[in-house]
Amino acid sequence: MREAIRLSLEKMRSEGSGPFGAVVVRQGEIIARGWNQVTRTLDPTAHAEVVAIREACRSLKSFRLSGCEIYASCEPCPMCLAAIHWARLDKLYFAGTRLDAAEAGFDDSLLYEELARPAPERRIVTEQILRGEAMGALKEWCINPEKAPY
């Protein structure tokens, strides 16, 4: 955890990044580090946890991080929490809370509220179209003997 916190401070000071850091650990060894790179890379998905997960996956040559843990300097936002689940990390440790982040100007409450609403009631206009055409890919996936199960 101290390394995640150290990264959050170092990169905020040296790169002007958001004050967030994360590390992925396997068997007590850090295998990947990440810090907020949203403004530097102009990528709104470049949160510390996502950056660390991407690096860990490249390092291990796998999209699954079973057997690994992630340490984040702050409670992950909904996007990062979803990425942690998709990566199949075994455990999440965090230091600051989402309320601490909100007080510093990183308020995710809108995202939590939006996720709880039915799609037609969300702020971003959401409309389902061409479902039948899209189902072709899903059906083909289901019968593909070469697929890599998620």
N, C-alpha and C positions, 0 to 999 in steps of 0.2 A: 504494500500500500504506500509505503514511503516513496518508492520509486515513481508511482503514478502521481503522487502529490508533487514530488520534485520536478517531474516533467511539466506539470501544469504551470508551475511558477516559472521555470526556466524558459519555456517556449512562449509564455505570455510576455515575459520581459524581453526576450531576444527577437521574437518574430511578430509580436503584437497579436498573438493568437488568443482565442478565448481561453479562460482559465481552467482547462480540463485536461487530464491525463489519464492514461489507462495502460495496463500491462497484462499480457496473457502469460500464464505460468503453467508449466507441465513438470510434474515431479519435483517441485521446489525450484525450478530454473526458469528464469524469464526467457521466453522464446520470441516475444514481440512487444514492441512499445508503440504507443500511439498518443497523439495529442491533437487538440482541436486545430484543424487546418482549413476551416471553412473560408475565411477571408483570404488567406494566402493562395489557395487553389481555386477560389471562386466555385466551390463545390459545397452545396448546402448539406450533403450527406457525409462530409469529411469530419465527423465528430470523433473524439478521441477513441471511443470504444470501437467504432466501425473501422477506423484506421488500424488499430491494433489487431482486430479480427482479420482484416485483409492481409496484413503482414504475417500473422500466424499461419493462415491458410497457405500462403505462398511458401513459407518456411517448411511447413509440414507436407506440402504438396497434397492437400486434402481440403475439401469444403466442410469437413466435420472436425470439430475440435473436442470430441469426447476425450476425457482424461485430462482436460485442461480447466483452469479457473481463470477468471478475469477480475482484476482489481481496478476500480474506477475511482477517481478522486471525488466524484459526485454521483448521486443516484442517476442512473441512465434515463434519458428521455424515452418516449414510446418507440421511436425508430430504433434506438440502440438496444432497448430491451428486446424488441422483435429480432434484431440481428443476433443477439446473444442466444436466443432460443433457436433460431434457424441454424446457428453454428454448432448447436448441441454442446455448449460449454457445460461442465458439471456444476459449477458454482460461481456465484457473483458476490463479490465484496464491494461495498461502496463506503465512502467517507461522508461527504456532505449530502444533504437531502435535497429533494426537488424544491422544497420551500426555501432552503438556503439559496439555491440557484435563482429562484424567482426574485428574491430580495436583491440579487445582484443584476437583475435585468434579463434573466434567462427563464422566462415564465412559460411553462409547457401546459398550463391549465387548459388553454383552448384546445390543444390536441386531445387531452383526456376527455373533454366535453364532446368534441367532434366524434371520437371513436364510439361514444355511447349513443349517438344519434343514429336513427335509420338513414341510409344513404340519401334519400330524397330530401331530408331535412338539414343536410350539411351546408356549410357556407360556400364551399366550392360546388357549383352546379354539377350534379352527378346523374348520368343517364346511361342505362344499359342499352347497347345496340349490337346487332349482328351476332347474337349468342350462338345461333345455329352454325354459322360459319366457323366460329372459334372452337366449337365442340369437336371439330374434325381433328385438331391437333391433340386435344385431350384424349379422345378415343384412340388415336394412333399410339399415343404414349402408353396407354393402358395395356396394349397388346404387344408392345415392343419388348422382346426378350433381352435386348442389349441395354435397356435403360439402367441408369444408376439411381437406385431408390434414394429419396431424400429422407 
